[in-house]
């Protein structure tokens, strides 16, 4: 069940194969990090997703986001946010084959 620590970081406590795990990822901050790694300004991303610059800053503050918007931003930034979320979810869990 999704919850919040009060710090703006989203966390989810899940049970996989009897192991309780705490998943932590602030997706808005991750988007901001990737945008900075790509050396792209906020105005560029705003143009690409057809919104105002202030909306991009709003995205950075979000702890969760719709999958459609995340996919669109990932495609524009050429980054697989879903892979990061998946890896974060299964960290320390059952080994991959």
C-alpha positions in Angstrom: 0.0 0.0 0.0 1.5 3.4 -1.0 2.5 5.7 1.8 4.6 8.7 2.5 7.3 9.5 4.9 6.3 13.1 5.1 9.6 14.1 3.5 8.1 14.0 0.0 9.6 10.6 -0.7 7.2 8.0 -1.8 7.6 4.5 -0.4 5.8 1.2 -0.7 6.1 -1.7 1.7 5.7 -4.9 -0.4 6.0 -8.6 0.4 7.8 -10.8 -2.2 8.4 -14.5 -1.4 8.0 -13.8 2.3 10.4 -10.9 2.3 9.1 -7.5 3.3 10.8 -4.7 1.4 10.7 -1.0 1.5 10.7 0.6 -2.0 11.9 4.1 -2.2 12.0 6.3 -5.3 10.9 9.8 -5.8 10.1 9.7 -9.5 10.0 13.5 -9.9 13.5 13.9 -8.6 14.6 11.0 -10.8 13.2 12.8 -13.9 15.0 16.0 -12.8 18.3 14.1 -12.4 18.0 12.5 -15.9 17.2 15.9 -17.4 20.3 17.4 -15.8 22.4 14.4 -16.9 21.2 15.1 -20.5 22.2 18.8 -20.1 18.8 19.9 -21.2 17.0 22.9 -19.7 13.5 22.8 -18.2 12.2 24.9 -21.0 13.3 22.2 -23.5 11.4 19.5 -21.7 8.3 21.8 -21.4 8.3 22.3 -25.2 8.7 18.6 -25.8 5.8 17.6 -23.6 3.8 20.6 -24.7 3.3 22.3 -21.3 4.5 25.4 -19.4 7.8 25.4 -17.6 6.0 25.7 -14.3 4.3 22.3 -15.0 7.7 20.7 -15.4 8.7 22.0 -12.0 5.5 20.5 -10.7 6.5 17.1 -12.2 9.8 17.4 -10.3 7.9 17.7 -7.0 5.7 14.7 -7.7 6.4 11.4 -5.8 4.2 9.5 -8.3 3.2 10.1 -11.9 0.9 8.5 -14.5 2.4 5.8 -16.6 1.5 7.5 -19.8 3.3 10.7 -18.8 6.3 8.8 -17.5 6.5 6.8 -20.8 6.4 10.1 -22.8 9.1 11.7 -20.7 11.2 8.6 -20.9 10.9 8.5 -24.7 11.9 12.1 -25.0 14.8 11.8 -22.6 15.8 8.4 -24.0 15.7 6.9 -20.5 13.8 3.8 -19.2 12.3 4.9 -15.9 10.3 1.7 -15.7 13.5 -0.3 -15.6 14.7 1.8 -12.6 11.4 1.3 -10.8 11.4 -2.4 -11.5 15.0 -2.8 -10.3 14.3 -0.8 -7.2 11.2 -3.0 -6.5 13.1 -6.2 -6.7 16.4 -5.1 -5.1 17.6 -7.8 -2.7 14.8 -10.2 -3.8 14.9 -13.4 -5.8 18.0 -13.5 -8.1 17.3 -12.9 -11.8 17.9 -15.7 -14.3 
